[in-house]
Amino acid sequence: MALPDALLDRIRRIRLFALDVDGVLTDGRLYFQADGIEIKAFHTQDGHGLKLLKRAGIHVALITGRDSPMVSQRAASLGITHVYQGCEDKLSALKALCQRLGITLEQVAYCGDDLPDLAAIKRSGIGITVPNAPDYMHTHADWITDRLGGHGAVREICDTLLTSQGHWDAVMDTYLHRHV
């Protein structure tokens, strides 16, 4: 999907990509084993996209209402240090992180899929949601990804940020010349 020029201009100013987990980084379904252990499925391409953002100097944060050891493990494996779990007020967490990083909310892209994400979507420089979010979330977002949450939506956002900010050629060059 081609994004409007005005939105691309705002994307170029993004210094932090913050996102919800369930429904964005996962497909939103919760799996529990008989012993109560929670299991989540994460898309590998989403994870690689987040690593690429970090390498390009864009901060990444996970802000989720649930508290899950799986989120801690996934964040650690991706090198994400800004992780807020059990967070009921996502906008307050986002504001505090912006203050700590010395950036403004206008320099934030936030992706969420449900009502607890609404304030962060509305106040961020770019508010993003996924097609499998409830329809009322679509009306408040600046951008609705083509790909579903848990099925590459995060990678779509990462690739767009990298391309719009002029990092894509360096990313490709790294992989094209790795084994020359």
Backbone bond lengths (Angstrom), bond angles and torsions (degrees), N, CA, C in turn:
res aa  C-N    CA-C-N  psi(-1)  N-CA   C-N-CA  omega(-1)  CA-C   N-CA-C  phi
1 M - - - 1.447 - - 1.530 109.02 -
2 A 1.298 115.60 132.83 1.466 120.58 176.69 1.524 108.69 -83.49
3 L 1.321 115.01 129.91 1.461 120.36 179.94 1.525 109.43 -92.82
4 P 1.335 117.31 148.42 1.475 120.86 178.56 1.529 111.08 -61.51
5 D 1.326 115.90 148.91 1.467 121.64 -179.61 1.523 112.66 -56.29
6 A 1.319 117.85 -39.31 1.467 120.63 -179.36 1.530 110.50 -62.99
7 L 1.324 117.12 -37.88 1.464 120.45 178.09 1.531 110.12 -70.83
8 L 1.312 117.54 -39.89 1.469 121.03 177.81 1.529 110.70 -61.77
9 D 1.323 117.65 -37.25 1.469 120.46 176.42 1.526 110.73 -61.37
10 R 1.318 117.22 -41.24 1.471 120.84 178.13 1.523 111.15 -69.09
11 I 1.321 117.37 -35.48 1.470 121.61 178.46 1.523 110.44 -61.85
12 R 1.305 117.38 -35.83 1.466 121.10 -178.81 1.523 112.73 -63.72
13 R 1.325 117.49 -20.30 1.474 121.75 -178.64 1.529 113.47 -94.16
14 I 1.327 117.44 -0.77 1.470 121.02 -175.09 1.533 110.75 -71.28
15 R 1.338 115.83 131.23 1.468 122.58 177.52 1.527 111.98 -119.44
16 L 1.358 116.59 -10.48 1.462 121.98 179.59 1.520 108.96 -140.95
17 F 1.322 116.07 128.05 1.459 121.92 171.02 1.520 106.87 -108.54
18 A 1.319 116.08 112.65 1.466 122.24 179.08 1.518 108.23 -112.90
19 L 1.311 115.93 143.05 1.451 118.61 -176.62 1.515 112.40 -150.06
20 D 1.311 113.43 153.14 1.445 123.15 170.87 1.528 107.30 -73.31
21 V 1.303 117.02 166.03 1.467 120.47 179.43 1.525 110.75 -102.28
22 D 1.340 117.32 -68.33 1.463 120.79 -175.73 1.521 110.55 -68.18
23 G 1.325 115.95 119.95 1.455 121.96 -178.72 1.505 113.70 96.42
24 V 1.332 117.65 -12.83 1.469 122.24 178.24 1.525 109.20 -119.42
25 L 1.317 116.48 -62.31 1.463 121.15 177.85 1.539 110.42 -81.49
26 T 1.330 116.32 -19.08 1.468 122.52 172.27 1.520 107.36 -123.48
27 D 1.315 116.83 175.66 1.469 120.09 178.94 1.523 112.59 -81.52
28 G 1.324 117.07 2.14 1.450 121.32 176.47 1.521 114.59 92.74
29 R 1.321 117.16 -11.52 1.460 119.02 178.62 1.524 109.52 -82.85
30 L 1.313 115.90 143.52 1.460 121.94 177.96 1.517 108.51 -109.10
31 Y 1.327 116.56 129.43 1.458 122.21 179.44 1.523 108.20 -112.86
32 F 1.330 116.02 132.11 1.459 121.00 177.78 1.516 109.59 -125.92
33 Q 1.323 116.37 131.40 1.453 121.46 173.63 1.526 108.54 -75.74
34 A 1.317 117.11 168.33 1.460 121.96 -179.42 1.521 112.03 -59.02
35 D 1.349 116.69 -29.72 1.471 120.09 -179.85 1.533 112.54 -84.62
36 G 1.355 117.51 6.09 1.449 121.69 177.41 1.518 114.77 89.55
37 I 1.326 117.19 -3.31 1.467 120.89 179.12 1.527 109.06 -70.02
38 E 1.333 115.07 131.43 1.454 121.60 179.88 1.535 110.16 -87.10
39 I 1.323 115.29 141.16 1.460 121.44 177.93 1.528 107.59 -125.56
40 K 1.319 116.70 136.46 1.460 122.21 176.75 1.524 108.78 -126.31
41 A 1.321 116.15 147.63 1.461 121.71 175.93 1.522 108.70 -107.62
42 F 1.330 116.00 126.16 1.460 122.38 179.29 1.526 109.13 -115.43
43 H 1.310 117.13 141.46 1.468 122.91 179.09 1.530 108.80 -81.33
44 T 1.319 117.59 126.83 1.466 120.48 -177.03 1.532 112.41 -63.38
45 Q 1.328 117.23 -34.12 1.465 119.03 179.60 1.521 111.36 -66.04
46 D 1.331 117.06 -35.98 1.468 119.68 175.87 1.526 109.86 -60.40
47 G 1.327 116.17 -46.99 1.467 120.68 -179.68 1.512 112.07 -60.02
48 H 1.329 116.62 -42.79 1.461 119.01 -179.77 1.530 110.59 -66.13
49 G 1.317 117.01 -37.85 1.466 120.30 176.63 1.514 112.05 -60.47
50 L 1.335 117.20 -40.92 1.468 120.57 178.23 1.528 111.16 -65.28
51 K 1.336 116.62 -38.06 1.471 119.67 175.87 1.524 110.60 -62.80
52 L 1.331 116.85 -40.79 1.465 120.65 179.58 1.527 110.98 -63.65
53 L 1.325 116.87 -39.76 1.469 119.61 177.08 1.516 110.72 -60.00
54 K 1.325 115.89 -46.94 1.461 120.05 -179.49 1.524 110.80 -59.70
55 R 1.326 117.07 -42.67 1.478 120.48 178.49 1.519 111.65 -62.26
56 A 1.323 116.64 -29.99 1.474 121.22 179.80 1.528 112.01 -83.61
57 G 1.329 117.02 -0.40 1.458 120.67 177.45 1.515 115.06 90.53
58 I 1.318 117.33 11.72 1.461 121.61 176.95 1.526 107.67 -95.00
59 H 1.324 116.76 125.63 1.462 121.30 179.31 1.527 110.05 -69.08
60 V 1.326 115.82 150.90 1.461 122.42 177.62 1.523 108.29 -128.96
61 A 1.336 115.77 136.97 1.465 120.84 177.84 1.521 109.98 -137.41
62 L 1.322 115.04 141.90 1.463 121.79 172.27 1.522 107.36 -106.93
63 I 1.329 116.25 127.94 1.465 121.68 179.14 1.523 107.10 -130.04
64 T 1.320 116.49 108.74 1.453 121.05 -173.82 1.515 112.11 -131.08
65 G 1.314 115.23 147.23 1.453 120.67 179.36 1.515 113.30 -77.69
66 R 1.301 117.04 -21.03 1.461 121.17 -179.92 1.519 109.64 -94.06
67 D 1.308 115.66 160.82 1.464 121.82 176.16 1.518 106.59 -117.10
68 S 1.330 116.41 116.36 1.454 120.15 -172.87 1.529 111.19 -141.98
69 P 1.331 116.65 130.07 1.466 119.19 174.71 1.531 112.25 -60.62
70 M 1.336 116.56 -28.07 1.469 120.11 178.67 1.533 111.20 -64.34
71 V 1.319 116.84 -36.82 1.467 120.82 178.19 1.523 109.55 -67.07
72 S 1.321 116.29 -42.45 1.469 119.77 177.83 1.517 110.76 -60.66
73 Q 1.319 116.83 -42.99 1.469 120.74 179.84 1.521 111.46 -65.13
74 R 1.333 116.29 -44.35 1.465 119.67 -179.00 1.537 110.10 -65.11
75 A 1.319 116.93 -44.36 1.469 120.51 179.09 1.520 110.56 -60.26
76 A 1.315 117.32 -44.30 1.470 120.98 179.84 1.522 110.73 -62.42
77 S 1.325 116.99 -41.20 1.474 119.73 -178.70 1.522 111.60 -67.17
78 L 1.330 117.40 -25.20 1.468 121.34 179.17 1.525 112.64 -96.27
79 G 1.335 117.14 -3.79 1.456 120.64 -179.27 1.520 113.13 75.19
80 I 1.316 117.34 24.42 1.466 121.48 178.76 1.519 108.05 -88.22
81 T 1.320 115.98 118.90 1.463 120.51 -177.29 1.527 113.22 -100.28
82 H 1.321 117.10 -18.45 1.467 120.91 179.43 1.527 107.87 -92.42
83 V 1.325 116.08 90.79 1.459 121.84 -176.37 1.530 108.53 -127.71
84 Y 1.325 116.02 121.56 1.455 122.58 179.76 1.522 107.97 -120.67
85 Q 1.333 116.43 109.82 1.456 121.33 179.98 1.527 110.15 -111.24
86 G 1.324 115.60 156.20 1.455 120.50 -178.09 1.516 111.23 64.02
87 C 1.306 116.25 30.52 1.465 122.61 -172.16 1.535 109.85 -95.02
88 E 1.315 115.68 111.37 1.465 120.05 178.79 1.522 112.07 -84.26
89 D 1.323 117.71 -32.14 1.466 122.08 -179.14 1.528 108.17 -111.11
90 K 1.314 115.06 86.69 1.464 120.53 -174.80 1.527 112.47 -67.42
91 L 1.322 116.93 -34.35 1.461 119.58 179.26 1.527 110.90 -64.74
92 S 1.319 118.12 -41.50 1.472 120.25 178.17 1.521 111.07 -62.87
93 A 1.329 116.96 -41.75 1.470 120.37 177.33 1.518 110.27 -62.60
94 L 1.322 116.34 -41.10 1.461 121.27 179.61 1.524 111.48 -65.24
95 K 1.321 116.91 -42.87 1.470 120.36 178.09 1.526 111.08 -62.19
96 A 1.326 116.91 -43.28 1.469 120.65 179.83 1.526 110.59 -63.59
97 L 1.314 117.22 -40.48 1.469 120.67 178.33 1.524 110.47 -65.46
98 C 1.309 117.28 -42.62 1.472 120.44 177.83 1.524 110.54 -58.91
99 Q 1.316 116.04 -43.87 1.464 119.58 179.27 1.529 110.31 -61.24
100 R 1.335 116.49 -43.51 1.467 120.43 -179.98 1.530 111.92 -64.86
101 L 1.342 116.51 -35.02 1.467 120.65 -179.11 1.531 112.42 -86.03
102 G 1.328 117.22 -9.43 1.461 120.79 -179.11 1.517 113.29 72.08
103 I 1.324 116.55 35.54 1.467 121.31 178.37 1.525 108.74 -125.75
104 T 1.325 115.83 169.73 1.457 121.43 178.39 1.527 109.98 -104.01
105 L 1.322 115.79 164.50 1.468 119.69 176.46 1.530 111.74 -61.15
106 E 1.331 116.87 -27.45 1.466 119.83 178.47 1.531 111.72 -65.82
107 Q 1.324 117.10 -17.58 1.467 121.27 178.98 1.524 112.40 -95.97
108 V 1.335 115.65 15.92 1.462 121.77 -177.70 1.522 110.42 -113.19
109 A 1.320 115.79 135.49 1.462 122.57 165.10 1.521 105.00 -106.20
110 Y 1.329 117.06 125.90 1.466 121.16 -179.24 1.520 108.22 -122.92
111 C 1.341 115.92 132.23 1.459 121.01 177.37 1.520 109.63 -119.92
112 G 1.310 115.75 125.85 1.456 122.37 176.79 1.513 109.74 -145.69
113 D 1.334 115.38 170.41 1.459 118.57 -174.04 1.523 115.27 -129.15
114 D 1.335 118.79 -0.03 1.455 118.21 -176.55 1.533 110.73 -150.90
115 L 1.295 116.50 177.27 1.465 122.19 -172.82 1.523 115.19 -51.59
116 P 1.338 120.67 -39.06 1.466 118.14 177.85 1.535 113.94 -60.83
117 D 1.330 117.02 -16.24 1.472 122.54 -179.83 1.528 112.92 -94.20
118 L 1.317 116.65 -9.83 1.461 120.43 -169.24 1.528 113.87 -58.49
119 A 1.327 118.24 -47.71 1.474 120.29 -178.29 1.531 111.06 -62.30
120 A 1.332 117.13 -40.44 1.469 120.57 179.03 1.530 110.85 -67.05
121 I 1.316 117.05 -38.93 1.467 120.54 176.77 1.524 110.40 -62.40
122 K 1.323 116.82 -45.03 1.469 120.97 -176.58 1.524 113.26 -69.59
123 R 1.328 118.54 -33.03 1.463 121.74 -173.70 1.528 113.86 -94.11
124 S 1.325 117.79 -15.39 1.470 120.62 -179.61 1.518 110.50 -75.45
125 G 1.321 115.00 160.12 1.459 120.60 176.68 1.510 111.59 -56.98
126 I 1.323 115.88 -38.26 1.459 121.43 175.18 1.522 107.86 -136.51
127 G 1.314 115.79 118.90 1.459 122.00 176.47 1.518 109.42 -98.40
128 I 1.318 115.60 126.30 1.462 121.31 -173.95 1.523 109.52 -124.85
129 T 1.316 116.20 144.32 1.456 121.32 170.18 1.521 109.06 -137.51
130 V 1.316 115.40 176.82 1.463 122.84 -176.00 1.525 109.43 -112.03
131 P 1.337 118.07 156.21 1.464 120.27 -177.13 1.526 113.90 -60.92
132 N 1.329 117.26 -27.57 1.457 119.93 -178.94 1.532 112.91 -86.88
133 A 1.330 117.30 8.33 1.470 121.40 171.51 1.525 107.91 -75.96
134 P 1.344 117.26 158.34 1.468 118.86 175.46 1.532 111.13 -58.05
135 D 1.313 116.04 147.82 1.465 121.44 -176.47 1.521 113.21 -54.01
136 Y 1.333 117.85 -37.06 1.463 119.09 -178.34 1.520 111.84 -65.41
137 M 1.327 118.59 -22.17 1.461 120.42 175.18 1.526 110.80 -72.17
138 H 1.316 116.32 -32.80 1.468 121.14 -179.90 1.530 111.37 -60.27
139 T 1.322 116.50 -35.95 1.465 119.40 -176.66 1.522 112.58 -69.25
140 H 1.331 117.78 -18.67 1.465 121.48 -177.51 1.533 113.66 -101.58
141 A 1.313 117.12 -6.74 1.469 120.58 -176.37 1.526 111.21 -93.13
142 D 1.336 114.89 148.49 1.468 120.63 173.37 1.525 110.97 -78.56
143 W 1.321 115.41 -24.47 1.460 120.56 -173.06 1.518 108.39 -149.18
144 I 1.326 116.13 130.90 1.459 122.61 172.86 1.522 105.96 -112.41
145 T 1.314 116.58 120.37 1.463 119.92 -177.89 1.530 110.31 -63.44
146 D 1.317 115.67 158.64 1.464 120.57 173.63 1.528 110.30 -77.40
147 R 1.327 115.97 -38.29 1.461 120.90 -176.96 1.519 110.54 -87.48
148 L 1.310 115.88 150.24 1.460 122.83 -178.20 1.519 111.85 -74.22
149 G 1.336 115.88 155.09 1.448 120.73 171.80 1.524 109.84 -59.31
150 G 1.329 116.45 134.23 1.459 121.33 -177.74 1.513 114.20 80.88
151 H 1.323 116.57 -3.01 1.464 121.52 -177.88 1.525 111.34 -130.76
152 G 1.339 116.63 39.06 1.455 120.19 174.84 1.512 115.94 101.01
153 A 1.331 118.95 2.49 1.471 120.52 178.88 1.526 111.08 -61.27
154 V 1.325 116.43 -41.12 1.472 120.11 -179.19 1.524 109.85 -65.13
155 R 1.318 117.96 -40.56 1.463 120.67 178.39 1.522 110.86 -64.01
156 E 1.326 116.85 -38.87 1.463 120.93 176.66 1.531 110.28 -58.01
157 I 1.320 116.63 -44.65 1.462 121.22 179.13 1.526 110.18 -65.08
158 C 1.328 116.59 -46.65 1.469 120.59 -179.16 1.518 111.10 -59.41
159 D 1.328 117.01 -47.27 1.463 120.43 -179.40 1.531 111.32 -62.11
160 T 1.319 116.62 -38.98 1.466 120.10 178.90 1.523 110.92 -66.60
161 L 1.329 117.27 -43.23 1.468 120.20 176.92 1.526 110.54 -60.08
162 L 1.330 116.46 -47.44 1.465 120.66 -178.31 1.525 111.62 -62.70
163 T 1.317 116.96 -43.42 1.464 121.38 -179.67 1.526 110.86 -66.26
164 S 1.326 116.10 -48.30 1.467 120.99 -176.87 1.517 112.50 -64.07
165 Q 1.334 116.80 -29.89 1.461 120.36 -178.82 1.534 112.62 -94.17
166 G 1.322 117.44 7.46 1.464 120.84 174.52 1.520 115.13 80.31
167 H 1.321 118.12 19.07 1.469 121.04 -179.74 1.526 113.62 -95.37
168 W 1.331 117.75 -12.07 1.458 119.96 -169.86 1.531 113.24 -63.46
169 D 1.316 117.91 -40.80 1.474 119.85 -179.42 1.528 110.76 -60.58
170 A 1.321 117.66 -40.67 1.468 121.10 178.32 1.524 110.78 -65.86
171 V 1.330 117.23 -38.88 1.470 120.57 176.95 1.522 109.61 -60.82
172 M 1.315 116.45 -50.99 1.465 120.70 -178.85 1.523 111.21 -62.37
173 D 1.318 116.76 -41.44 1.463 120.65 -179.37 1.532 111.17 -59.99
174 T 1.320 115.94 -38.83 1.472 120.54 178.57 1.520 110.86 -57.71
175 Y 1.322 116.49 -43.33 1.465 120.05 -175.43 1.528 112.84 -85.35
176 L 1.324 117.33 -29.77 1.465 119.57 178.54 1.519 112.31 -71.94
177 H 1.332 117.16 -29.77 1.459 120.19 -174.67 1.521 113.16 -111.30
178 R 1.297 116.68 13.44 1.466 121.05 -177.00 1.519 111.87 -63.51
179 H 1.321 118.49 -38.16 1.468 121.03 -173.98 1.529 112.03 -118.93
180 V 1.304 116.75 29.06 1.474 120.17 179.84 1.517 110.28 -80.10
